[in-house]
Amino acid sequence: MPDFLTLPFTSVSGTLENLVNIKPTFTLPDGKTYYAGSTSIVASDMLRLLMDETPIMVVLTIAFTIILKLLILRKI
């Protein structure tokens, strides 16, 4: 693993420490729900959205390009 990935999880003695998985939401017994927020959570959500919508955007871009070409040049 590259140093820039392991450095945040390296102790002062140089050993890799354990990771902790924190749930991004939790609900108290009284029903209140709290949402965690950090750069990692936002980046993860953005990546998931990008992966879900990329095929649609590629198809729409190609379709728009073909339609625009047909309108401008009026031939295939």
N, C-alpha and C positions, 0 to 999 in steps of 0.2 A: 504494500500500500504506500502511496506517496506520503511524504512527511506532512504536507499541508492538510491531509485528511486525518491523520492520526494524532497530530499535535494537540488539538483540543482535548483529547482523551488520554494524554500521556501525563503521568504523575511527575513530581519533582525528581524522583529517583530514576525516571526513564522507562518505567514499565507502563504498559497499557492497562487502564483501569476498566471496570465494568461500566456498561451503558445502562441507562434507565429509560424505560419507555413510559412517557407521560401521556395519558389520554387527553385529547384536546378539549373535551367537555366533561363536566361532572355536575350531578344534580344533588342538592342537599335534601335531607329528609323533609324540609318544609316546602319542597317543590321548586325552589329557585335553581335555575341552571346557569352555570358560569362557563364561559368559553375562554380557552387559553389562546393567546396570540403571540406569534413570533415570526421572524423571517422564514424559518424552516417550514412552518405550517402554511404560510402564504405561498411560498415557493412550491411546496408539494401540491397545493390546490391548483396553482397556475399550471403546473406540469400535467396534472391529471386532465384539466380542461383542454389544454393544448393537444394532448394525445387523443381526446375524444372528438374534438372538432376539426382536426387537421384533414381527414379524408373529405369531409363536407366542403371545407374551404378550397381544397384542390379542385374538386369537381366543379364548384361554382366559378372559380377563377378560369378554368379551361372553357366552360360554357360561355362566360361573359366575353372572353377573348374571341371565341368563334363568332358569337353574335355581333360583336363590334366589328370584326373583320368583314362579315357579310354585309353589314350596314354601310360600311365605308367603301368597300371595293365592289360590292354588288355581284360578286361571283365567287364560286368555291375555289 
